[in-house]
C-alpha cells in the first residue's frame, strides 16, 4: 500500500478530526450533565480548588 502526499494528508486530517470530535462530544456531554446537577458541580469545584491549592495553583499531571 502506497500513500502519495494527498492521501497521507487526508488520512492525517481524518484521524485529527475523529479524535477531536470524540473528545469534544465527551466534554460537551460532561458539561451538560454538570449543568443539570448543581450539587455535583459545586462538589467538583471544591475538589478542583483543593487540588490546585495542594499543587501551588499549578495544573500538574499528578493533580489531574
PDBQT receptor file of N, H, CA, C and O in Angstrom, charges set to zero:
ATOM      1  N   UNK A   1       0.847  -1.179   0.000  1.00  0.00    +0.000 N 
ATOM      2  CA  UNK A   1       0.000   0.000   0.000  1.00  0.00    +0.000 C 
ATOM      3  C   UNK A   1       0.885   1.233   0.000  1.00  0.00    +0.000 C 
ATOM      4  O   UNK A   1       1.771   1.373   0.843  1.00  0.00    +0.000 OA
ATOM      5  N   UNK A   2       0.647   2.107  -0.930  1.00  0.00    +0.000 N 
ATOM      6  H   UNK A   2      -0.073   1.994  -1.615  1.00  0.00    +0.000 HD
ATOM      7  CA  UNK A   2       1.444   3.319  -1.041  1.00  0.00    +0.000 C 
ATOM      8  C   UNK A   2       0.559   4.543  -0.832  1.00  0.00    +0.000 C 
ATOM      9  O   UNK A   2      -0.564   4.618  -1.331  1.00  0.00    +0.000 OA
ATOM     10  N   UNK A   3       1.096   5.489  -0.087  1.00  0.00    +0.000 N 
ATOM     11  H   UNK A   3       2.008   5.428   0.318  1.00  0.00    +0.000 HD
ATOM     12  CA  UNK A   3       0.412   6.757   0.109  1.00  0.00    +0.000 C 
ATOM     13  C   UNK A   3       1.159   7.837  -0.649  1.00  0.00    +0.000 C 
ATOM     14  O   UNK A   3       2.372   7.985  -0.506  1.00  0.00    +0.000 OA
ATOM     15  N   UNK A   4       0.431   8.589  -1.455  1.00  0.00    +0.000 N 
ATOM     16  H   UNK A   4      -0.555   8.469  -1.571  1.00  0.00    +0.000 HD
ATOM     17  CA  UNK A   4       1.065   9.782  -2.013  1.00  0.00    +0.000 C 
ATOM     18  C   UNK A   4       0.741  10.945  -1.073  1.00  0.00    +0.000 C 
ATOM     19  O   UNK A   4       0.076  10.739  -0.057  1.00  0.00    +0.000 OA
ATOM     20  N   UNK A   5       1.180  12.119  -1.377  1.00  0.00    +0.000 N 
ATOM     21  H   UNK A   5       1.720  12.286  -2.202  1.00  0.00    +0.000 HD
ATOM     22  CA  UNK A   5       1.023  13.266  -0.492  1.00  0.00    +0.000 C 
ATOM     23  C   UNK A   5      -0.421  13.564  -0.126  1.00  0.00    +0.000 C 
ATOM     24  O   UNK A   5      -0.722  13.801   1.044  1.00  0.00    +0.000 OA
ATOM     25  N   UNK A   6      -1.319  13.557  -1.106  1.00  0.00    +0.000 N 
ATOM     26  H   UNK A   6      -1.074  13.365  -2.056  1.00  0.00    +0.000 HD
ATOM     27  CA  UNK A   6      -2.717  13.889  -0.843  1.00  0.00    +0.000 C 
ATOM     28  C   UNK A   6      -3.401  12.833   0.029  1.00  0.00    +0.000 C 
ATOM     29  O   UNK A   6      -4.170  13.177   0.927  1.00  0.00    +0.000 OA
ATOM     30  N   UNK A   7      -3.128  11.565  -0.227  1.00  0.00    +0.000 N 
ATOM     31  H   UNK A   7      -2.503  11.286  -0.956  1.00  0.00    +0.000 HD
ATOM     32  CA  UNK A   7      -3.719  10.505   0.591  1.00  0.00    +0.000 C 
ATOM     33  C   UNK A   7      -3.223  10.583   2.035  1.00  0.00    +0.000 C 
ATOM     34  O   UNK A   7      -3.992  10.387   2.976  1.00  0.00    +0.000 OA
ATOM     35  N   UNK A   8      -1.948  10.868   2.194  1.00  0.00    +0.000 N 
ATOM     36  H   UNK A   8      -1.324  11.027   1.430  1.00  0.00    +0.000 HD
ATOM     37  CA  UNK A   8      -1.373  10.959   3.527  1.00  0.00    +0.000 C 
ATOM     38  C   UNK A   8      -2.002  12.116   4.307  1.00  0.00    +0.000 C 
ATOM     39  O   UNK A   8      -2.364  11.957   5.473  1.00  0.00    +0.000 OA
ATOM     40  N   UNK A   9      -2.127  13.254   3.675  1.00  0.00    +0.000 N 
ATOM     41  H   UNK A   9      -1.833  13.383   2.728  1.00  0.00    +0.000 HD
ATOM     42  CA  UNK A   9      -2.739  14.424   4.326  1.00  0.00    +0.000 C 
ATOM     43  C   UNK A   9      -4.200  14.130   4.666  1.00  0.00    +0.000 C 
ATOM     44  O   UNK A   9      -4.670  14.498   5.743  1.00  0.00    +0.000 OA
ATOM     45  N   UNK A  10      -4.907  13.484   3.776  1.00  0.00    +0.000 N 
ATOM     46  H   UNK A  10      -4.525  13.185   2.902  1.00  0.00    +0.000 HD
ATOM     47  CA  UNK A  10      -6.309  13.156   4.026  1.00  0.00    +0.000 C 
ATOM     48  C   UNK A  10      -6.446  12.209   5.219  1.00  0.00    +0.000 C 
ATOM     49  O   UNK A  10      -7.349  12.376   6.039  1.00  0.00    +0.000 OA
ATOM     50  N   UNK A  11      -5.564  11.225   5.321  1.00  0.00    +0.000 N 
ATOM     51  H   UNK A  11      -4.831  11.089   4.654  1.00  0.00    +0.000 HD
ATOM     52  CA  UNK A  11      -5.609  10.301   6.454  1.00  0.00    +0.000 C 
ATOM     53  C   UNK A  11      -5.289  11.013   7.764  1.00  0.00    +0.000 C 
ATOM     54  O   UNK A  11      -5.939  10.768   8.780  1.00  0.00    +0.000 OA
ATOM     55  N   UNK A  12      -4.300  11.881   7.745  1.00  0.00    +0.000 N 
ATOM     56  H   UNK A  12      -3.772  12.079   6.919  1.00  0.00    +0.000 HD
ATOM     57  CA  UNK A  12      -3.951  12.640   8.947  1.00  0.00    +0.000 C 
ATOM     58  C   UNK A  12      -5.116  13.513   9.382  1.00  0.00    +0.000 C 
ATOM     59  O   UNK A  12      -5.424  13.593  10.571  1.00  0.00    +0.000 OA
ATOM     60  N   UNK A  13      -5.757  14.160   8.438  1.00  0.00    +0.000 N 
ATOM     61  H   UNK A  13      -5.506  14.095   7.472  1.00  0.00    +0.000 HD
ATOM     62  CA  UNK A  13      -6.900  15.009   8.749  1.00  0.00    +0.000 C 
ATOM     63  C   UNK A  13      -8.045  14.181   9.324  1.00  0.00    +0.000 C 
ATOM     64  O   UNK A  13      -8.700  14.611  10.274  1.00  0.00    +0.000 OA
ATOM     65  N   UNK A  14      -8.291  13.014   8.767  1.00  0.00    +0.000 N 
ATOM     66  H   UNK A  14      -7.759  12.665   7.995  1.00  0.00    +0.000 HD
ATOM     67  CA  UNK A  14      -9.369  12.155   9.266  1.00  0.00    +0.000 C 
ATOM     68  C   UNK A  14      -9.093  11.718  10.701  1.00  0.00    +0.000 C 
ATOM     69  O   UNK A  14     -10.004  11.722  11.528  1.00  0.00    +0.000 OA
ATOM     70  N   UNK A  15      -7.856  11.342  11.011  1.00  0.00    +0.000 N 
ATOM     71  H   UNK A  15      -7.115  11.339  10.339  1.00  0.00    +0.000 HD
ATOM     72  CA  UNK A  15      -7.515  10.956  12.380  1.00  0.00    +0.000 C 
ATOM     73  C   UNK A  15      -7.648  12.136  13.334  1.00  0.00    +0.000 C 
ATOM     74  O   UNK A  15      -8.147  11.978  14.448  1.00  0.00    +0.000 OA
ATOM     75  N   UNK A  16      -7.206  13.314  12.907  1.00  0.00    +0.000 N 
ATOM     76  H   UNK A  16      -6.801  13.442  12.002  1.00  0.00    +0.000 HD
ATOM     77  CA  UNK A  16      -7.316  14.505  13.738  1.00  0.00    +0.000 C 
ATOM     78  C   UNK A  16      -8.774  14.830  14.013  1.00  0.00    +0.000 C 
ATOM     79  O   UNK A  16      -9.153  15.069  15.159  1.00  0.00    +0.000 OA
ATOM     80  N   UNK A  17      -9.584  14.839  12.983  1.00  0.00    +0.000 N 
ATOM     81  H   UNK A  17      -9.277  14.645  12.052  1.00  0.00    +0.000 HD
ATOM     82  CA  UNK A  17     -10.991  15.173  13.131  1.00  0.00    +0.000 C 
ATOM     83  C   UNK A  17     -11.716  14.144  13.991  1.00  0.00    +0.000 C 
ATOM     84  O   UNK A  17     -12.534  14.511  14.835  1.00  0.00    +0.000 OA
ATOM     85  N   UNK A  18     -11.427  12.867  13.789  1.00  0.00    +0.000 N 
ATOM     86  H   UNK A  18     -10.763  12.569  13.103  1.00  0.00    +0.000 HD
ATOM     87  CA  UNK A  18     -12.082  11.819  14.575  1.00  0.00    +0.000 C 
ATOM     88  C   UNK A  18     -11.700  11.940  16.044  1.00  0.00    +0.000 C 
ATOM     89  O   UNK A  18     -12.553  11.772  16.916  1.00  0.00    +0.000 OA
ATOM     90  N   UNK A  19     -10.449  12.226  16.330  1.00  0.00    +0.000 N 
ATOM     91  H   UNK A  19      -9.757  12.363  15.621  1.00  0.00    +0.000 HD
ATOM     92  CA  UNK A  19     -10.022  12.387  17.716  1.00  0.00    +0.000 C 
ATOM     93  C   UNK A  19     -10.604  13.626  18.350  1.00  0.00    +0.000 C 
ATOM     94  O   UNK A  19     -10.997  13.598  19.516  1.00  0.00    +0.000 OA
ATOM     95  N   UNK A  20     -10.666  14.712  17.604  1.00  0.00    +0.000 N 
ATOM     96  H   UNK A  20     -10.347  14.734  16.657  1.00  0.00    +0.000 HD
ATOM     97  CA  UNK A  20     -11.219  15.947  18.125  1.00  0.00    +0.000 C 
ATOM     98  C   UNK A  20     -12.705  15.808  18.384  1.00  0.00    +0.000 C 
ATOM     99  O   UNK A  20     -13.202  16.258  19.417  1.00  0.00    +0.000 OA
ATOM    100  N   UNK A  21     -13.415  15.193  17.463  1.00  0.00    +0.000 N 
ATOM    101  H   UNK A  21     -13.011  14.828  16.624  1.00  0.00    +0.000 HD
ATOM    102  CA  UNK A  21     -14.865  15.083  17.581  1.00  0.00    +0.000 C 
ATOM    103  C   UNK A  21     -15.263  14.265  18.803  1.00  0.00    +0.000 C 
ATOM    104  O   UNK A  21     -16.182  14.650  19.526  1.00  0.00    +0.000 OA
ATOM    105  N   UNK A  22     -14.591  13.150  19.046  1.00  0.00    +0.000 N 
ATOM    106  H   UNK A  22     -13.844  12.837  18.459  1.00  0.00    +0.000 HD
ATOM    107  CA  UNK A  22     -14.954  12.332  20.196  1.00  0.00    +0.000 C 
ATOM    108  C   UNK A  22     -14.639  13.050  21.501  1.00  0.00    +0.000 C 
ATOM    109  O   UNK A  22     -15.415  12.967  22.453  1.00  0.00    +0.000 OA
ATOM    110  N   UNK A  23     -13.520  13.748  21.560  1.00  0.00    +0.000 N 
ATOM    111  H   UNK A  23     -12.889  13.816  20.787  1.00  0.00    +0.000 HD
ATOM    112  CA  UNK A  23     -13.166  14.498  22.768  1.00  0.00    +0.000 C 
ATOM    113  C   UNK A  23     -14.148  15.637  22.998  1.00  0.00    +0.000 C 
ATOM    114  O   UNK A  23     -14.586  15.864  24.126  1.00  0.00    +0.000 OA
ATOM    115  N   UNK A  24     -14.495  16.353  21.937  1.00  0.00    +0.000 N 
ATOM    116  H   UNK A  24     -14.139  16.169  21.021  1.00  0.00    +0.000 HD
ATOM    117  CA  UNK A  24     -15.419  17.473  22.055  1.00  0.00    +0.000 C 
ATOM    118  C   UNK A  24     -16.803  17.000  22.487  1.00  0.00    +0.000 C 
ATOM    119  O   UNK A  24     -17.452  17.647  23.308  1.00  0.00    +0.000 OA
ATOM    120  N   UNK A  25     -17.253  15.883  21.942  1.00  0.00    +0.000 N 
ATOM    121  H   UNK A  25     -16.726  15.358  21.274  1.00  0.00    +0.000 HD
ATOM    122  CA  UNK A  25     -18.561  15.353  22.303  1.00  0.00    +0.000 C 
ATOM    123  C   UNK A  25     -18.579  14.916  23.763  1.00  0.00    +0.000 C 
ATOM    124  O   UNK A  25     -19.545  15.181  24.477  1.00  0.00    +0.000 OA
ATOM    125  N   UNK A  26     -17.529  14.254  24.206  1.00  0.00    +0.000 N 
ATOM    126  H   UNK A  26     -16.744  14.038  23.626  1.00  0.00    +0.000 HD
ATOM    127  CA  UNK A  26     -17.448  13.819  25.594  1.00  0.00    +0.000 C 
ATOM    128  C   UNK A  26     -17.433  15.000  26.546  1.00  0.00    +0.000 C 
ATOM    129  O   UNK A  26     -18.127  14.987  27.562  1.00  0.00    +0.000 OA
ATOM    130  N   UNK A  27     -16.647  16.021  26.229  1.00  0.00    +0.000 N 
ATOM    131  H   UNK A  27     -16.083  16.031  25.404  1.00  0.00    +0.000 HD
ATOM    132  CA  UNK A  27     -16.582  17.212  27.061  1.00  0.00    +0.000 C 
ATOM    133  C   UNK A  27     -17.926  17.933  27.089  1.00  0.00    +0.000 C 
ATOM    134  O   UNK A  27     -18.372  18.363  28.153  1.00  0.00    +0.000 OA
ATOM    135  N   UNK A  28     -18.572  18.070  25.946  1.00  0.00    +0.000 N 
ATOM    136  H   UNK A  28     -18.210  17.721  25.081  1.00  0.00    +0.000 HD
ATOM    137  CA  UNK A  28     -19.874  18.732  25.887  1.00  0.00    +0.000 C 
ATOM    138  C   UNK A  28     -20.911  17.980  26.719  1.00  0.00    +0.000 C 
ATOM    139  O   UNK A  28     -21.704  18.602  27.426  1.00  0.00    +0.000 OA
ATOM    140  N   UNK A  29     -20.912  16.654  26.643  1.00  0.00    +0.000 N 
ATOM    141  H   UNK A  29     -20.267  16.149  26.069  1.00  0.00    +0.000 HD
ATOM    142  CA  UNK A  29     -21.859  15.859  27.420  1.00  0.00    +0.000 C 
ATOM    143  C   UNK A  29     -21.582  15.996  28.917  1.00  0.00    +0.000 C 
ATOM    144  O   UNK A  29     -22.515  16.115  29.710  1.00  0.00    +0.000 OA
ATOM    145  N   UNK A  30     -20.304  15.981  29.308  1.00  0.00    +0.000 N 
ATOM    146  H   UNK A  30     -19.545  15.884  28.663  1.00  0.00    +0.000 HD
ATOM    147  CA  UNK A  30     -19.954  16.132  30.720  1.00  0.00    +0.000 C 
ATOM    148  C   UNK A  30     -20.397  17.496  31.244  1.00  0.00    +0.000 C 
ATOM    149  O   UNK A  30     -20.942  17.587  32.344  1.00  0.00    +0.000 OA
ATOM    150  N   UNK A  31     -20.170  18.545  30.477  1.00  0.00    +0.000 N 
ATOM    151  H   UNK A  31     -19.728  18.471  29.583  1.00  0.00    +0.000 HD
ATOM    152  CA  UNK A  31     -20.585  19.880  30.894  1.00  0.00    +0.000 C 
ATOM    153  C   UNK A  31     -22.103  20.002  30.956  1.00  0.00    +0.000 C 
ATOM    154  O   UNK A  31     -22.635  20.674  31.839  1.00  0.00    +0.000 OA
ATOM    155  N   UNK A  32     -22.787  19.372  30.045  1.00  0.00    +0.000 N 
ATOM    156  H   UNK A  32     -22.354  18.827  29.327  1.00  0.00    +0.000 HD
ATOM    157  CA  UNK A  32     -24.248  19.378  30.067  1.00  0.00    +0.000 C 
ATOM    158  C   UNK A  32     -24.769  18.693  31.330  1.00  0.00    +0.000 C 
ATOM    159  O   UNK A  32     -25.661  19.211  32.001  1.00  0.00    +0.000 OA
ATOM    160  N   UNK A  33     -24.214  17.541  31.644  1.00  0.00    +0.000 N 
ATOM    161  H   UNK A  33     -23.489  17.120  31.098  1.00  0.00    +0.000 HD
ATOM    162  CA  UNK A  33     -24.634  16.822  32.842  1.00  0.00    +0.000 C 
ATOM    163  C   UNK A  33     -24.328  17.620  34.108  1.00  0.00    +0.000 C 
ATOM    164  O   UNK A  33     -25.122  17.628  35.049  1.00  0.00    +0.000 OA
ATOM    165  N   UNK A  34     -23.172  18.293  34.128  1.00  0.00    +0.000 N 
ATOM    166  H   UNK A  34     -22.528  18.287  33.364  1.00  0.00    +0.000 HD
ATOM    167  CA  UNK A  34     -22.847  19.134  35.284  1.00  0.00    +0.000 C 
ATOM    168  C   UNK A  34     -23.836  20.291  35.414  1.00  0.00    +0.000 C 
ATOM    169  O   UNK A  34     -24.179  20.684  36.529  1.00  0.00    +0.000 OA
ATOM    170  N   UNK A  35     -24.289  20.830  34.307  1.00  0.00    +0.000 N 
ATOM    171  H   UNK A  35     -24.009  20.510  33.402  1.00  0.00    +0.000 HD
ATOM    172  CA  UNK A  35     -25.245  21.938  34.371  1.00  0.00    +0.000 C 
ATOM    173  C   UNK A  35     -26.594  21.481  34.935  1.00  0.00    +0.000 C 
ATOM    174  O   UNK A  35     -27.331  22.281  35.510  1.00  0.00    +0.000 OA
ATOM    175  N   UNK A  36     -26.909  20.217  34.772  1.00  0.00    +0.000 N 
ATOM    176  H   UNK A  36     -26.310  19.567  34.305  1.00  0.00    +0.000 HD
ATOM    177  CA  UNK A  36     -28.167  19.688  35.307  1.00  0.00    +0.000 C 
ATOM    178  C   UNK A  36     -28.064  19.317  36.785  1.00  0.00    +0.000 C 
ATOM    179  O   UNK A  36     -29.084  19.158  37.455  1.00  0.00    +0.000 OA
ATOM    180  N   UNK A  37     -26.856  19.181  37.291  1.00  0.00    +0.000 N 
ATOM    181  H   UNK A  37     -26.028  19.310  36.747  1.00  0.00    +0.000 HD
ATOM    182  CA  UNK A  37     -26.642  18.736  38.673  1.00  0.00    +0.000 C 
ATOM    183  C   UNK A  37     -25.818  19.776  39.440  1.00  0.00    +0.000 C 
ATOM    184  O   UNK A  37     -24.606  19.606  39.572  1.00  0.00    +0.000 OA
ATOM    185  N   UNK A  38     -26.435  20.841  39.944  1.00  0.00    +0.000 N 
ATOM    186  H   UNK A  38     -27.419  20.979  39.836  1.00  0.00    +0.000 HD
ATOM    187  CA  UNK A  38     -25.675  21.891  40.626  1.00  0.00    +0.000 C 
ATOM    188  C   UNK A  38     -24.923  21.402  41.862  1.00  0.00    +0.000 C 
ATOM    189  O   UNK A  38     -23.852  21.925  42.168  1.00  0.00    +0.000 OA
ATOM    190  N   UNK A  39     -25.455  20.415  42.578  1.00  0.00    +0.000 N 
ATOM    191  H   UNK A  39     -26.325  19.990  42.330  1.00  0.00    +0.000 HD
ATOM    192  CA  UNK A  39     -24.748  19.897  43.758  1.00  0.00    +0.000 C 
ATOM    193  C   UNK A  39     -23.454  19.193  43.369  1.00  0.00    +0.000 C 
ATOM    194  O   UNK A  39     -22.442  19.340  44.055  1.00  0.00    +0.000 OA
ATOM    195  N   UNK A  40     -23.473  18.435  42.286  1.00  0.00    +0.000 N 
ATOM    196  H   UNK A  40     -24.295  18.315  41.729  1.00  0.00    +0.000 HD
ATOM    197  CA  UNK A  40     -22.257  17.777  41.804  1.00  0.00    +0.000 C 
ATOM    198  C   UNK A  40     -21.279  18.828  41.265  1.00  0.00    +0.000 C 
ATOM    199  O   UNK A  40     -20.067  18.709  41.449  1.00  0.00    +0.000 OA
ATOM    200  N   UNK A  41     -21.809  19.847  40.604  1.00  0.00    +0.000 N 
ATOM    201  H   UNK A  41     -22.793  19.944  40.455  1.00  0.00    +0.000 HD
ATOM    202  CA  UNK A  41     -20.975  20.933  40.089  1.00  0.00    +0.000 C 
ATOM    203  C   UNK A  41     -20.252  21.634  41.240  1.00  0.00    +0.000 C 
ATOM    204  O   UNK A  41     -19.065  21.944  41.130  1.00  0.00    +0.000 OA
ATOM    205  N   UNK A  42     -20.951  21.881  42.324  1.00  0.00    +0.000 N 
ATOM    206  H   UNK A  42     -21.915  21.629  42.413  1.00  0.00    +0.000 HD
ATOM    207  CA  UNK A  42     -20.340  22.527  43.491  1.00  0.00    +0.000 C 
ATOM    208  C   UNK A  42     -19.243  21.639  44.089  1.00  0.00    +0.000 C 
ATOM    209  O   UNK A  42     -18.162  22.122  44.428  1.00  0.00    +0.000 OA
ATOM    210  N   UNK A  43     -19.525  20.348  44.214  1.00  0.00    +0.000 N 
ATOM    211  H   UNK A  43     -20.402  19.955  43.939  1.00  0.00    +0.000 HD
ATOM    212  CA  UNK A  43     -18.536  19.408  44.751  1.00  0.00    +0.000 C 
ATOM    213  C   UNK A  43     -17.297  19.367  43.865  1.00  0.00    +0.000 C 
ATOM    214  O   UNK A  43     -16.174  19.372  44.368  1.00  0.00    +0.000 OA
ATOM    215  N   UNK A  44     -17.492  19.327  42.564  1.00  0.00    +0.000 N 
ATOM    216  H   UNK A  44     -18.404  19.323  42.155  1.00  0.00    +0.000 HD
ATOM    217  CA  UNK A  44     -16.367  19.312  41.630  1.00  0.00    +0.000 C 
ATOM    218  C   UNK A  44     -15.531  20.581  41.748  1.00  0.00    +0.000 C 
ATOM    219  O   UNK A  44     -14.302  20.527  41.739  1.00  0.00    +0.000 OA
ATOM    220  N   UNK A  45     -16.203  21.715  41.859  1.00  0.00    +0.000 N 
ATOM    221  H   UNK A  45     -17.202  21.759  41.867  1.00  0.00    +0.000 HD
ATOM    222  CA  UNK A  45     -15.491  22.988  42.002  1.00  0.00    +0.000 C 
ATOM    223  C   UNK A  45     -14.638  22.985  43.272  1.00  0.00    +0.000 C 
ATOM    224  O   UNK A  45     -13.503  23.461  43.256  1.00  0.00    +0.000 OA
ATOM    225  N   UNK A  46     -15.178  22.449  44.376  1.00  0.00    +0.000 N 
ATOM    226  H   UNK A  46     -16.100  22.062  44.390  1.00  0.00    +0.000 HD
ATOM    227  CA  UNK A  46     -14.412  22.363  45.619  1.00  0.00    +0.000 C 
ATOM    228  C   UNK A  46     -13.201  21.445  45.471  1.00  0.00    +0.000 C 
ATOM    229  O   UNK A  46     -12.116  21.760  45.960  1.00  0.00    +0.000 OA
ATOM    230  N   UNK A  47     -13.388  20.315  44.800  1.00  0.00    +0.000 N 
ATOM    231  H   UNK A  47     -14.270  20.060  44.403  1.00  0.00    +0.000 HD
ATOM    232  CA  UNK A  47     -12.279  19.379  44.600  1.00  0.00    +0.000 C 
ATOM    233  C   UNK A  47     -11.181  20.003  43.730  1.00  0.00    +0.000 C 
ATOM    234  O   UNK A  47      -9.994  19.810  43.996  1.00  0.00    +0.000 OA
ATOM    235  N   UNK A  48     -11.570  20.739  42.705  1.00  0.00    +0.000 N 
ATOM    236  H   UNK A  48     -12.534  20.896  42.490  1.00  0.00    +0.000 HD
ATOM    237  CA  UNK A  48     -10.581  21.391  41.843  1.00  0.00    +0.000 C 
ATOM    238  C   UNK A  48      -9.817  22.446  42.627  1.00  0.00    +0.000 C 
ATOM    239  O   UNK A  48      -8.593  22.534  42.527  1.00  0.00    +0.000 OA
ATOM    240  N   UNK A  49     -10.536  23.247  43.408  1.00  0.00    +0.000 N 
ATOM    241  H   UNK A  49     -11.530  23.175  43.490  1.00  0.00    +0.000 HD
ATOM    242  CA  UNK A  49      -9.886  24.287  44.212  1.00  0.00    +0.000 C 
ATOM    243  C   UNK A  49      -8.907  23.671  45.198  1.00  0.00    +0.000 C 
ATOM    244  O   UNK A  49      -7.791  24.167  45.354  1.00  0.00    +0.000 OA
ATOM    245  N   UNK A  50      -9.315  22.591  45.866  1.00  0.00    +0.000 N 
ATOM    246  H   UNK A  50     -10.221  22.189  45.739  1.00  0.00    +0.000 HD
ATOM    247  CA  UNK A  50      -8.440  21.927  46.836  1.00  0.00    +0.000 C 
ATOM    248  C   UNK A  50      -7.203  21.338  46.156  1.00  0.00    +0.000 C 
ATOM    249  O   UNK A  50      -6.093  21.459  46.676  1.00  0.00    +0.000 OA
ATOM    250  N   UNK A  51      -7.386  20.709  45.012  1.00  0.00    +0.000 N 
ATOM    251  H   UNK A  51      -8.287  20.610  44.589  1.00  0.00    +0.000 HD
ATOM    252  CA  UNK A  51      -6.255  20.112  44.294  1.00  0.00    +0.000 C 
ATOM    253  C   UNK A  51      -5.279  21.195  43.829  1.00  0.00    +0.000 C 
ATOM    254  O   UNK A  51      -4.064  21.004  43.898  1.00  0.00    +0.000 OA
ATOM    255  N   UNK A  52      -5.797  22.320  43.361  1.00  0.00    +0.000 N 
ATOM    256  H   UNK A  52      -6.783  22.476  43.305  1.00  0.00    +0.000 HD
ATOM    257  CA  UNK A  52      -4.908  23.410  42.948  1.00  0.00    +0.000 C 
ATOM    258  C   UNK A  52      -4.120  23.958  44.133  1.00  0.00    +0.000 C 
ATOM    259  O   UNK A  52      -2.946  24.298  43.988  1.00  0.00    +0.000 OA
ATOM    260  N   UNK A  53      -4.750  24.048  45.304  1.00  0.00    +0.000 N 
ATOM    261  H   UNK A  53      -5.704  23.772  45.422  1.00  0.00    +0.000 HD
ATOM    262  CA  UNK A  53      -4.033  24.501  46.495  1.00  0.00    +0.000 C 
ATOM    263  C   UNK A  53      -2.901  23.541  46.843  1.00  0.00    +0.000 C 
ATOM    264  O   UNK A  53      -1.816  23.972  47.233  1.00  0.00    +0.000 OA
ATOM    265  N   UNK A  54      -3.148  22.262  46.705  1.00  0.00    +0.000 N 
ATOM    266  H   UNK A  54      -4.029  21.911  46.388  1.00  0.00    +0.000 HD
ATOM    267  CA  UNK A  54      -2.135  21.247  47.021  1.00  0.00    +0.000 C 
ATOM    268  C   UNK A  54      -0.956  21.287  46.055  1.00  0.00    +0.000 C 
ATOM    269  O   UNK A  54       0.141  20.848  46.402  1.00  0.00    +0.000 OA
ATOM    270  N   UNK A  55      -1.170  21.810  44.843  1.00  0.00    +0.000 N 
ATOM    271  H   UNK A  55      -2.061  22.167  44.561  1.00  0.00    +0.000 HD
ATOM    272  CA  UNK A  55      -0.121  21.819  43.815  1.00  0.00    +0.000 C 
ATOM    273  C   UNK A  55       0.296  23.232  43.445  1.00  0.00    +0.000 C 
ATOM    274  O   UNK A  55       0.653  23.492  42.296  1.00  0.00    +0.000 OA
ATOM    275  N   UNK A  56       0.256  24.147  44.405  1.00  0.00    +0.000 N 
ATOM    276  H   UNK A  56      -0.033  23.936  45.339  1.00  0.00    +0.000 HD
ATOM    277  CA  UNK A  56       0.718  25.534  44.219  1.00  0.00    +0.000 C 
ATOM    278  C   UNK A  56       0.055  26.228  43.027  1.00  0.00    +0.000 C 
ATOM    279  O   UNK A  56       0.719  26.915  42.251  1.00  0.00    +0.000 OA
ATOM    280  N   UNK A  57      -1.232  26.044  42.893  1.00  0.00    +0.000 N 
ATOM    281  H   UNK A  57      -1.772  25.486  43.524  1.00  0.00    +0.000 HD
ATOM    282  CA  UNK A  57      -2.035  26.681  41.832  1.00  0.00    +0.000 C 
ATOM    283  C   UNK A  57      -1.556  26.304  40.432  1.00  0.00    +0.000 C 
ATOM    284  O   UNK A  57      -1.770  27.057  39.482  1.00  0.00    +0.000 OA
ATOM    285  N   UNK A  58      -0.919  25.160  40.301  1.00  0.00    +0.000 N 
ATOM    286  H   UNK A  58      -0.746  24.548  41.073  1.00  0.00    +0.000 HD
ATOM    287  CA  UNK A  58      -0.439  24.685  39.004  1.00  0.00    +0.000 C 
ATOM    288  C   UNK A  58      -1.206  23.419  38.603  1.00  0.00    +0.000 C 
ATOM    289  O   UNK A  58      -1.471  22.553  39.436  1.00  0.00    +0.000 OA
ATOM    290  N   UNK A  59      -1.554  23.328  37.331  1.00  0.00    +0.000 N 
ATOM    291  H   UNK A  59      -1.339  24.032  36.655  1.00  0.00    +0.000 HD
ATOM    292  CA  UNK A  59      -2.162  22.115  36.828  1.00  0.00    +0.000 C 
ATOM    293  C   UNK A  59      -1.052  21.132  36.523  1.00  0.00    +0.000 C 
ATOM    294  O   UNK A  59      -0.255  21.349  35.610  1.00  0.00    +0.000 OA
ATOM    295  N   UNK A  60      -1.000  20.061  37.279  1.00  0.00    +0.000 N 
ATOM    296  H   UNK A  60      -1.648  19.885  38.020  1.00  0.00    +0.000 HD
ATOM    297  CA  UNK A  60       0.063  19.067  37.119  1.00  0.00    +0.000 C 
ATOM    298  C   UNK A  60      -0.515  17.727  36.726  1.00  0.00    +0.000 C 
ATOM    299  O   UNK A  60      -1.716  17.487  36.853  1.00  0.00    +0.000 OA
ATOM    300  N   UNK A  61       0.347  16.866  36.252  1.00  0.00    +0.000 N 
ATOM    301  H   UNK A  61       1.322  17.061  36.149  1.00  0.00    +0.000 HD
ATOM    302  CA  UNK A  61      -0.074  15.518  35.886  1.00  0.00    +0.000 C 
ATOM    303  C   UNK A  61      -0.612  14.770  37.107  1.00  0.00    +0.000 C 
ATOM    304  O   UNK A  61      -1.628  14.080  37.023  1.00  0.00    +0.000 OA
ATOM    305  N   UNK A  62       0.073  14.913  38.234  1.00  0.00    +0.000 N 
ATOM    306  H   UNK A  62       0.898  15.474  38.303  1.00  0.00    +0.000 HD
ATOM    307  CA  UNK A  62      -0.361  14.249  39.455  1.00  0.00    +0.000 C 
ATOM    308  C   UNK A  62      -1.695  14.799  39.937  1.00  0.00    +0.000 C 
ATOM    309  O   UNK A  62      -2.527  14.057  40.460  1.00  0.00    +0.000 OA
ATOM    310  N   UNK A  63      -1.895  16.088  39.761  1.00  0.00    +0.000 N 
ATOM    311  H   UNK A  63      -1.220  16.690  39.336  1.00  0.00    +0.000 HD
ATOM    312  CA  UNK A  63      -3.158  16.704  40.174  1.00  0.00    +0.000 C 
ATOM    313  C   UNK A  63      -4.346  16.236  39.358  1.00  0.00    +0.000 C 
ATOM    314  O   UNK A  63      -5.452  16.064  39.872  1.00  0.00    +0.000 OA
ATOM    315  N   UNK A  64      -4.096  16.038  38.093  1.00  0.00    +0.000 N 
ATOM    316  H   UNK A  64      -3.198  16.177  37.676  1.00  0.00    +0.000 HD
ATOM    317  CA  UNK A  64      -5.184  15.579  37.218  1.00  0.00    +0.000 C 
ATOM    318  C   UNK A  64      -5.495  14.143  37.525  1.00  0.00    +0.000 C 
ATOM    319  O   UNK A  64      -6.381  13.557  36.903  1.00  0.00    +0.000 OA
TER     320      UNK A  64
